Amino acid sequence: MRILVCPAALMSLLGTCQISSVEGDELTTPVRTPAGRMSAATDSPTMTIQQLEAIAVQNNPTLDHARAETWKAHGRYVQAGLYPNPEVGYAASEVGNEGRAGQQGVYFQQEFVFGGKLALSQNFGAAERTAADHALALQELRVRNNVRLEYYGILTAKKNR
């Protein structure tokens, strides 16, 4: 299988970062001239693959989503180990019929959990949390891999010119 390399794909991974040329094993970023034009000067700063990966990891929305999923799983894990909240309320019916008070009352309700069900629920929550952590790590590896593929593809294309 052959992979086609597109510099625009690397740009989409990096967000607003622009790359104009390749020097050696580093990519050169454009420099703004006093006239406001962009030019790739030879003394302009270069970006290493580590810098590009850091930018991609910091700005990639799929990683933000995966981080949110880990927090959601953590919340479910914590909630699974807690007892249900008690309910206290007031109930009334037929109030004011024929000038009478009707039926009124206060109630208290609490669900009691027995048989280790809380521990089982929390174990399930821990498994979900672990799965979300693994999904986050996997997504970060995918992002880093995509940056590396595009980075080396650009370097190869530049050297083969």
N, C-alpha and C positions, 0 to 999 in steps of 0.2 A: 504494500500500500504506500502511495506517495503522498506526502503532506505538502500542500501548497502554502507558502509563506506570504503573508500580507502585512506590510508595515502598518497599515491602518488598523489591523486587529490589535497590534501591540499598543497603538495609541488609544484604542477604546479600553484596553485593560488598564492603562495608566491614567486615564481621565484627561486632564488638561495639559499634561506634559507634552512638549513637542520635541521631536528629534529631527535634526536636519542632515547629519552625515555620520559616517563611521570612521574612526581613526584607530587603527590597530585592533585591539579587543575592547574598545570603549566606544560608546555612542556620544556624539557631540550635540549639545543643546544649542539652539540659536541664541544670538545676542541681539538686543535691541540697540540700534544705532541712534545717535543724537537726532537724526531726521525721523525717527520713529519706525524705520524699516527693520525687518528681521534679516540677519545675516549670520552665516556660520563662520565665525572667525576661528583661526587656527589656535588662538590662545583662549578660546571659550572653554567654560567648564565642561567636563565630560561626566558621563554617568556610568557607573559600573553596574553589573548585573544585580549585585546586592542592593544598590540604591533603587533600581527599577522594581525589584521584588518588594522592597519595603513600601514603595509608593502604591504598588498594586494591592498589597495586603491591607494597607491602611484605607484605601479608597474603594475597594471592591464591595458592591452592595450585596452580593451573595454571601459574603463573610459576615456582614452585619446581620443578615437574616439568620444565618446559622448561629451567631452569638445570641440572638434573641430567642431562638429555639432552645439553646442550652439554659437560658434563664427561665424560660417557661417550664422546662422539664424540672429544673431545680425547685421552682415554686410548687409544682405538683408533688414532688418528692416530700417537701416539707408538709404540705397540706394533707398528704396521705397518712401521716403519722399522728395527726391531731384528732381528738374526739369531736364529734359533731356539736355545733353550737346548740345550747338550750333555747327553747322558745317560750316566751311569756306573752300572754295576750289577754284581750278583753273581748267577750262575745255577747251580743245582745240581739234579741229578736222580739218582734211584736211590741216594740216600745211605742208607747203613745196610743195604742189601740184602746178605745173606749175610756180614755183617761187613766189607764193603768200603766204601771212601770214595765210590765212585760217580763220577759225572761232575760236575765242578765247574769253574767258570771265572769270569773277570771280563770285562766287556765295556765298550767305549766307543763311543758313537754320536753323530755330529754330522751334521746336514743342512746342506749348503752350497747357497746360493742364488746362481744365476748369471743373466746376461742382463738385468740391470736390473729384476728382479722386485720387489725391495724398494722401489725408487723408484716403480714403478707402484702398489704397494700403498699407499705413503705418499701418492701423489697421490689415490688413491681415498679414503683416510682424510681428506685435506684437504678434499675435496669434501663428505664427510659432515659434517665439522666446520663448514664454511661453511653448509651447509643447516640444521644445528642452530642456529647463531647467527641465521640469518634467521628460523627458526621462533620463537625466543625473542623477537626484536624484533617479529614479527608478533603474537604472543600479548600482548605488553605493549601494543601499539596497540589490540588488541581490548578489553583491560581498561579502558584509558583511555577508549576510545570508549563503552563501556557506562556508565561513570561519568558521562561528559558527557551522554549521552542521558537518563539518569535524573535527573541534576541539573537540567538545563534543563526536563525534563518536570515536575518538582516545582515549579520556579519558575513555569512557565506555569500549572499547575493552581492554584497559590496566587494568582496575579494575576487569574485568570479567575473566582475565587470571588465 
